[in-house]
């Protein structure tokens, strides 16, 4: 007989049911039911649709493009950087990473 079987046999022989006078059943009756699983995806879809509508309404592409032009221009005319788009991509990557870390701290 190996260790696993010995442990299992010991646990089964030493098992004792504790009477709780119906306490567990009363607790289970008072636990709130879960919301339907379709609520969260629908709410997410509605929020994404609203944000997409606002993005289109306020002409988000032109805002993003002007931001990229300004950043690239700033990097181009800075004394410490050469006009290399890799610097811009690194800068944007670090900015996205920083923002995701901040959001994670806020959410979790």
Secondary structure, DSSP 8 states (H G I E B T S, - for coil): --HHHHHHHHHHHT------TTHHHHHHHHS-----THHHHHHHHHHHHHHHHHHHHTTHHHHHHHHHHHHHHHHHH-SSS-S-HHHHHHHHHHHHHHHHHHHHHHH-
